[in-house]
Amino acid sequence: MTAHHHSDPGQQAKRAAEYERWLGSSSLSARSIRWWMGPLGQWFANAPLYRLKANLKLDRTVRLLDIGVGRGTVMRMLDDALECDRAPVGLDVSRTALRLAAADEENPDRGAGLVQGSATALPFADGSFNLVLCGHLVKHLEDDDLRALFIEVRRVLEPGGLALIWEFGPTGHRALDAWNARRLSSGVRHPRLRSTNTLRRLAEESGFTFTRDADLRPFLLPPIPRASILIGRPPGED
Ligand SMILES: C[S@@+](CC[C@H](N)C(=O)[O-])C[C@H]1O[C@@H](n2cnc3c(N)ncnc32)[C@H](O)[C@@H]1O
């Protein structure tokens, strides 16, 4: 890792603390984000993920890591649809999110792993997964932290593995983007809205040789565009 790829743990810890305070509070916006992370909210917020099995021709051999797993709704939906041989793993920096995820679990025997940790220092061995998801998280990361996330995602992917990253993106209209950023900052300050091209460039700078516009759609709510990329680790690379 070169010096300019260094992420700032202090900055991230501050962000994490903001999330923790927000998710656990009784404010209206905290109720709202908890709803967005639940079954109905996720169907509206993450509709294209419900077609991922068909779109990526996924099967039971998927070894899934969901970074920023929230309440675990998407992770469980995919695990149920694929009947994965190996239980998926969901990572989140927020203990409150992980508590909500554990409370939502209807089948504790499944033993889906819920792990507290940072997206930029993944506590997993090299090559542990063949599919990594990361939804609505990267707006909270500065460029250096996002590069660190990509480097970590590439490390934990086995050769041939894929990662799908999606996030609120810019509209191309400055005033509207400023308005959207304000709406998204009710709990966590200064979200960064990046285009698909910017996400691809940062992934390439971090070592990914395969990057594509994943063009996930339609996202139903909230009415803010999304940017999404599919990146992978072709076999035969170091
Ligand atoms: C808006 S929620 C997204 C939930 C779900 N993945 C989705 O797509 O809707 C973002 C989640 O990312 C977590 N998060 C934010 N920054 C993180 C970081 N640096 N490392 C790990 N998790 C983080 C938050 O605690 C929160 O649960």
The ligand as a MOL file (V3000), in Angstrom:
LIG
                    3D

  0  0  0     0  0            999 V3000
M  V30 BEGIN CTAB
M  V30 COUNTS 27 29 0 0 0
M  V30 BEGIN ATOM
M  V30 1 C -27.3060 2.9440 4.9000 0
M  V30 2 S -26.7350 1.4550 5.6680 0 CHG=1
M  V30 3 C -26.8280 0.3340 4.2900 0
M  V30 4 C -27.5030 -0.9760 4.6070 0
M  V30 5 C -27.6180 -1.8930 3.3780 0
M  V30 6 N -26.3170 -2.4200 2.9800 0
M  V30 7 C -28.2550 -1.1920 2.2060 0
M  V30 8 O -27.7490 -1.2720 1.1050 0
M  V30 9 O -29.3070 -0.5550 2.3830 0 CHG=-1
M  V30 10 C -24.9840 1.6520 5.8240 0
M  V30 11 C -24.4090 0.6580 6.8150 0
M  V30 12 O -22.9860 0.7270 6.6970 0
M  V30 13 C -22.4140 0.7340 7.9950 0
M  V30 14 N -21.1070 1.4050 7.8840 0
M  V30 15 C -20.8510 2.7290 7.6650 0
M  V30 16 N -19.5250 2.9500 7.6060 0
M  V30 17 C -18.9220 1.7400 7.7790 0
M  V30 18 C -17.5600 1.3020 7.8060 0
M  V30 19 N -16.5360 2.1670 7.6370 0
M  V30 20 N -17.3040 -0.0180 8.0180 0
M  V30 21 C -18.3100 -0.9150 8.1840 0
M  V30 22 N -19.6210 -0.5590 8.1620 0
M  V30 23 C -19.9300 0.7540 7.9610 0
M  V30 24 C -23.4220 1.4680 8.8460 0
M  V30 25 O -23.2840 1.1300 10.2140 0
M  V30 26 C -24.7500 1.0060 8.2490 0
M  V30 27 O -25.2760 -0.1350 8.8950 0
M  V30 END ATOM
M  V30 BEGIN BOND
M  V30 1 1 1 2
M  V30 2 1 2 3
M  V30 3 1 2 10
M  V30 4 1 3 4
M  V30 5 1 4 5
M  V30 6 1 5 6
M  V30 7 1 5 7
M  V30 8 2 7 8
M  V30 9 1 7 9
M  V30 10 1 10 11
M  V30 11 1 11 12
M  V30 12 1 11 26
M  V30 13 1 12 13
M  V30 14 1 13 14
M  V30 15 1 13 24
M  V30 16 1 14 15
M  V30 17 1 14 23
M  V30 18 2 15 16
M  V30 19 1 16 17
M  V30 20 1 17 18
M  V30 21 2 17 23
M  V30 22 1 18 19
M  V30 23 2 18 20
M  V30 24 1 20 21
M  V30 25 2 21 22
M  V30 26 1 22 23
M  V30 27 1 24 25
M  V30 28 1 24 26
M  V30 29 1 26 27
M  V30 END BOND
M  V30 END CTAB
M  END
